Amino acid sequence: MHRAFQSTALALAAGLLLYGCGGDDDNGSTTTPPPPPPPTVQPEDVRPQDSRVFTVDPAALAAKIAPLAGAPASDRWSGVLGKAGYVVEVPTAWNGKLVMYAHGYAGMGSALSVSIPGIRRHLLEAGYAWAASTYSTNYYDVRAGIEDTNALALAFADIAKQNGRTLAAPTRTYIVGHSMGGHIAAAAVDAENIQNAVHKVSYHGAVPMCGVLGDTELFNYFGGYQTAAQQLGGMPATSWPVSNWAQIVTPLVAALFTTYPSATTAAGDKLKAVVKNLTGGERPLFELGFGKSPASKAYQDAVWSTFGSDGTVDGMLTQNVVDTTALRYQFDDDPALSVEEQAFNAAIFRVKPVADANRVRRDGLRWIPQTAAKISVPVVTLHTLGDMYVPFSMEQIYKRRADANGTSSWLVQRAIRGIAHCDFTVAEQNKAFDDMVAWEQGGPRPAGDDVLTASVVANANYGCTFTDNTVGADDDATTKGLRQVIALTPGASCTP
């Protein structure tokens, strides 16, 4: 996902007010003073991301939107809007509702790409139109993802008209997304981002899946994992960023794993316990997610690839945002710190962020938009229990924020017994979407999981309620294979 993610408006408002009112000169005539100068851009306001160049291949977009075998008849369009590519599909029997799909992290290359939602068939069969943007950038650029997705939603009827089909504005617009797209979907319905977005859309509901619901807290987890690994491996961090990371990573892995990542040394056992607690605590499928499944290495590699970075999220920011000062490192499931844990927490290097590294901007959204859970529309989330990359703790952070803001009545969360990142069956995604829509349309609040009570999360059958292992033609081979691993692993499957 990543290689590793106001000043005051009062003066501006005063200037605009003065400009609007005008003033009198010595001769009594009315004059209009010149407008105030634009805000000065300080050197620290220029990011590496701002100078990167990205390209869209229209032919590749058109290929992505080929007809779906067996699906209802539809119109399919692709093109470029601003600097972003897009695809749009509208069934012939459109129900008047639009679903915006936000894709996940697409790497650091220059070529932009679009992703097709796994629930495409389900949407078409129910009469929904859907649309997806490439975004105008790659990297972990949630700000661009929100703005370009919103811009596409606003342009929906015009795009249809340009292609010969006259459509009314959608009666409902929903947003769904995976991973970074889950961050986008959650942030798009958050109060600050609704207010500050340049392209303003008021979505009627959201389904963030495997989402970065803790926004910059994800990078705190990466930083905590790295510094804990160094401390336990006998190569403690003493500054940030760690300048010699490339030299120490190989001996560090050897100190922590006899076989990476499936077999740990004594020091690695403690690291595994630390990571378990940083990612959500005792829960089913953690062991499979950490190192004992076929998917583990790829996702551990993804996490470890973030280590050694400088905390700017590959140039999304200009200064370090990583903050490990509040993390508690634990070697067991007892929330009280043992003497050994107290000593470890006292000794480990604490990464401190630069104040306001991700501050509110004058020109729109924060560079990494927040998911503060300041929501007023239905939000239904999905998260797999074995995810080490965007861990289950993201759901816990989001729920605590909702509780603090008094918005929990708008939030339903569901734990899924999957091993890897975004390891959902299409059936699980369809159900979450349908339940969100039924709720938004006046139905009862759907059921969800308690993500905060430790004894509930630790139960051997936690996550069974909303896990649907039914796989079909639209499920990918990876999900099918990983669900089979769970079925064949003693103690991993749900028990009656």
KALINDA-V493369 format. One record per pair of residues at least 6 apart in sequence whose C-alpha atoms are under 7 Angstrom apart, sorted by sequence separation. I is the first residue (numbers start at 1). GAP is how many residues later the second one is. D is the distance in whole Angstrom. If there is no record, write none. Layout:
i = {I	I}
gap = {GAP	GAP}
d = {D	D}
//
This chain:
i = {24	25	79	80	160	176	187	188	194	212	230	257	258	276	290	291	312	360	402	418	439	451	456	486	487	23	24	79	137	160	194	230	257	258	289	312	330	359	385	439	486	22	23	78	79	136	177	194	256	257	311	312	358	384	22	23	78	135	176	227	256	311	312	358	383	471	22	77	78	135	157	175	227	255	310	311	331	358	22	65	77	157	256	257	311	330	435	76	77	103	136	157	256	329	19	76	135	19	75	76	189	469	74	75	133	19	62	74	75	101	133	329	61	74	75	132	328	73	74	114	72	73	114	233	114	186	15	58	113	185	65	112	185	186	230	233	185	233	112	183	325	373	61	112	182	324	325	182	186	324	325	175	182	183	323	324	373	374	56	99	109	174	182	183	262	322	323	372	373	98	99	100	101	102	108	173	174	175	176	177	178	179	181	182	183	261	262	322	323	385	464	97	98	99	100	101	107	108	173	174	175	176	177	178	179	180	322	374	379	380	381	382	383	384	385	390	95	97	98	99	100	106	107	172	174	175	176	177	178	179	180	183	321	375	378	379	380	381	382	383	384	385	386	387	389	91	94	95	106	178	179	320	321	374	377	378	379	380	381	382	383	384	385	386	387	461	93	94	105	233	320	373	376	382	384	385	386	387	414	415	461	94	105	232	319	375	384	412	413	414	91	261	321	384	412	413	91	320	321	384	91	146	319	384	90	145	232	384	428	89	90	317	428	89	317	427	88	89	142	146	229	88	228	427	87	88	425	87	86	87	417	425	86	416	417	85	86	151	415	426	84	85	150	426	71	84	85	147	150	225	317	416	417	425	84	147	150	282	316	415	416	72	84	147	380	414	71	72	83	100	277	71	425	55	56	274	396	424	54	55	56	274	380	396	423	53	54	55	221	273	274	379	54	273	378	273	270	378	245	419	84	418	242	241	241	241	98	97	96	97	98	99	100	101	102	103	104	96	97	98	99	100	101	102	103	104	105	97	98	99	100	101	102	104	103	104	103	102	222	226	102	54	102	222	222	303	302	300	299	299	289	288	289	290	223	286	289	224	285	286	223	284	285	220	219	220	1	220	2	1	238	240	237	279	280	279	280	279	231	227	295	289	288	289	285	5	2	2	215	215	214	213	198	197	196	197	196	193	205	206	207	208	209	210	204	205	206	207	208	209	210	205	206	207	208	209	210	283	284	141	283	282	283	284	212	284	210	214	190	213	187	190	212	213	187	190	191	214	187	190	191	214	186	190	213	189	285	284	5	210	210	209	5	143	143	143	143	142	143	207	142	205	205	178	49	48	49	47	47	47	47	44	4	3	4	3	4	2	4	5	119	5	118	122	4	5	119	3	5	119	6	6	7	6	118	5}
gap = {6	6	6	6	6	6	6	6	6	6	6	6	6	6	6	6	6	6	6	6	6	6	6	6	6	7	7	7	7	7	7	7	7	7	7	7	7	7	7	7	7	8	8	8	8	8	8	8	8	8	8	8	8	8	9	9	9	9	9	9	9	9	9	9	9	9	10	10	10	10	10	10	10	10	10	10	10	10	11	11	11	11	11	11	11	11	11	12	12	12	12	12	12	12	13	13	13	14	14	14	14	14	15	15	15	16	16	16	16	16	16	16	17	17	17	17	17	18	18	18	19	19	19	19	20	20	21	21	21	21	22	22	22	22	22	22	23	23	25	25	25	25	26	26	26	26	26	27	27	27	27	28	28	28	28	28	28	28	29	29	29	29	29	29	29	29	29	29	29	30	30	30	30	30	30	30	30	30	30	30	30	30	30	30	30	30	30	30	30	30	30	31	31	31	31	31	31	31	31	31	31	31	31	31	31	31	31	31	31	31	31	31	31	31	31	31	32	32	32	32	32	32	32	32	32	32	32	32	32	32	32	32	32	32	32	32	32	32	32	32	32	32	32	32	32	33	33	33	33	33	33	33	33	33	33	33	33	33	33	33	33	33	33	33	33	33	34	34	34	34	34	34	34	34	34	34	34	34	34	34	34	35	35	35	35	35	35	35	35	35	36	36	36	36	36	36	37	37	37	37	38	38	38	38	39	39	39	39	39	40	40	40	40	41	41	41	42	42	42	42	42	43	43	43	44	44	44	45	46	46	46	46	47	47	47	48	48	48	48	48	49	49	49	49	50	50	50	50	50	50	50	50	50	50	51	51	51	51	51	51	51	52	52	52	52	52	53	53	53	53	53	54	54	55	55	55	55	55	56	56	56	56	56	56	56	57	57	57	57	57	57	57	58	58	58	59	61	62	63	63	64	65	66	67	68	69	72	73	74	74	74	74	74	74	74	74	74	75	75	75	75	75	75	75	75	75	75	76	76	76	76	76	76	76	77	77	78	79	81	81	82	83	83	84	85	86	87	88	89	90	97	98	98	98	99	99	99	100	100	100	101	101	101	102	103	103	104	104	105	106	111	111	112	112	112	113	113	114	117	122	125	130	131	131	134	135	137	138	155	156	157	158	166	167	168	168	169	172	172	172	172	172	172	172	173	173	173	173	173	173	173	174	174	174	174	174	174	174	174	175	175	176	176	176	178	178	180	180	181	181	182	182	182	182	183	183	183	183	184	184	184	184	185	185	185	186	207	208	211	211	212	213	214	222	223	224	225	226	226	226	227	231	235	244	266	267	267	268	269	270	271	274	301	302	302	303	303	304	305	307	307	308	308	308	309	309	310	311	311	311	354	355	355	356	356	363}
d = {5	7	6	6	6	7	6	6	6	7	5	6	6	7	6	7	6	5	5	7	6	6	7	5	6	6	6	6	7	7	7	6	4	6	6	5	7	6	6	7	6	7	6	5	7	6	6	7	6	5	7	5	6	7	6	7	4	6	6	7	5	4	6	6	6	7	5	6	6	5	6	6	6	7	6	5	7	7	6	6	5	7	6	6	5	6	6	6	6	6	7	6	4	7	7	4	5	6	6	7	6	7	7	5	7	6	6	5	6	6	6	6	6	4	7	7	7	6	5	7	7	6	6	6	4	7	6	6	5	6	7	6	7	6	7	6	6	6	7	7	5	6	7	7	4	6	6	5	7	5	6	7	6	5	5	7	6	7	6	7	7	5	4	5	4	7	5	6	5	6	6	6	6	6	6	5	5	7	6	7	6	6	7	6	6	5	5	7	5	7	6	5	5	5	5	5	6	5	6	5	5	5	5	5	5	6	5	6	6	6	6	6	7	6	6	7	5	6	5	7	6	6	5	6	6	7	6	6	6	4	6	7	5	6	5	5	5	5	5	5	5	6	6	6	6	6	5	6	7	6	6	5	6	7	6	6	6	6	6	6	6	6	6	4	5	5	6	6	7	7	6	7	6	7	5	7	6	5	5	6	7	7	6	6	6	7	7	7	5	5	6	6	6	7	5	6	7	6	7	7	6	6	6	7	4	6	7	7	7	6	7	7	6	6	7	6	6	6	6	6	6	4	7	7	6	7	7	6	6	7	5	6	4	5	7	6	6	6	5	7	7	5	6	6	6	6	7	7	7	7	7	6	6	6	5	7	6	7	6	7	5	6	4	6	6	7	7	6	5	7	7	7	7	6	6	6	6	7	4	5	5	5	6	6	6	6	6	6	7	7	6	7	6	5	6	6	6	6	5	7	7	7	6	6	6	5	6	5	5	6	6	6	6	6	6	6	5	6	5	5	5	5	5	4	6	5	6	6	6	6	6	6	7	4	7	5	5	4	7	6	7	6	7	7	7	6	7	7	7	6	4	7	6	7	7	7	6	6	6	5	7	7	5	5	6	5	5	6	7	7	6	7	6	5	5	6	4	5	6	7	6	5	6	6	6	6	7	6	6	6	6	6	6	5	5	6	6	6	5	7	6	7	6	6	6	5	5	5	5	5	5	6	7	5	7	6	7	6	7	7	4	5	7	6	6	7	7	5	6	5	6	7	6	6	6	6	5	6	5	5	6	6	6	5	6	6	6	7	7	7	5	7	7	6	7	6	6	6	6	6	7	7	7	7	5	5	6	6	7	6	6	6	6	6	3	5	6	7	6	6	6	4	6	7	6	7	7	7	6	6	5	5	7	5	7	7}
//
